Amino acid sequence: MNMFGKIVLTATVVAASAFAAGKVACVGNSITYGYGIESWPDQTSYPHHLQGMLRENAPSDTVENFGVSGLTVRKDDQASYWKGYRFAPAIEFAADTVIIELGTNDSKAYTTWNTLAQDAAVDSAITADFEALIDTFQVKSKPHVFICLAPYVNNVEWNILDTAVVNRVNPAILRAGLEKGVNVIDLHSRFSALENPSWYLEDMVHPSVEGAKHLAEIVYAHLQMDTLHVTQDGSTLKAPKGFGYQWYKDGKLLEGETLETLAVTGEGEYKVSVKVDENTLSRIVTSPLKVEKTTALKPGAREMLRERSAGDANMAKSARRFDVQGRALNARGPSHQKIYIKR
């Protein structure tokens, strides 16, 4: 409320309420590519199964596999996805939906002889380069982005260990997802050889034929959740029900705004990342809500404002300075001259 009127907030949902996958780019490493199970033409990788699931309801949806074995998300790594032969085609594809499954190979950078500073530097690089990759996909199109926390792995020979994934890699990926306000699929909680050994090849890193299908089902289920939206009651926004929240304004994270509701303080586009499951770290981001601010003055307020302005002008006039003989003085007259104020 201001002294002359009230703030009226109106909102418009910018994105459609129903999710449509459209052109889907599956970006990733060997888990996406289908290492150990691929055939030509591809009938076994998770992107292939995902396309079949999407086309049941949307025949025009197209899924492209941009996975490359052995690659990392870190730009400065020799095996970086940024340097891979599928990076440029993935960007040029101009996808409507992007699913990024990277990080498993980044776990190799954590070794027993690393210092704490070296581990922290790898953490920071994973987060920063994940954020940069998300931004890069916004250049050719404005896709719905889903980033995946790396699934369970355990291969000592390749130095791909689950302890590094759980303690270092996935927290770094999650930070990027929260900072950029994109959807997060917690594959680690949903895809594990410990609970479903038949989903893995013997190397305990890559999905089997059966596992690839289940991996596609997990991704598909999260895509179908991308229909959440914010509701509004006056100047208060409310998130869909969930187990954790992070609010954003105009694409920027609002520090400390982690409650179910948000008090709006200005116009802009608002959205919220919702933790959708109590036992996983998966998050779905709502459609943006455009909040517009207009000022509506109360009846008669304009007249009151005019009268006040006129009164102020008269007061200024009546407060002119005069000498002892009643002559008007210049405001910058001699400082030693005695002055009188007429009211």
Secondary structure, DSSP 8 states (H G I E B T S, - for coil): --SSEEEEEEEEE-S-SS----EEEEEESHHHHTTTT--SS--SSHHHHHHHHHHTT-TT-EEEEEE-TT-BS-TTSTTBGGGSTTHHHHHHT--SEEEEE--TGGGGG--TT--HHHHHHHHHHHHHHHHHHHHHTTTT---EEEEEE-----BTTTTB-HHHIIIIIHHHHHHHHHHHT-EEEEHHHH--TTT-GGGB-TTSSSB-HHHHHHHHHHHHHHHHTTT---EEETTEEE--S-S-EEEEETTEE-TT--SSEEE--SSEEEEEEEE--TTS--EEE---EEEEEEEEE-TTHHHHHHHHHHHHHHHHHHT-EE-TTS-B--TT--TTS--EE--
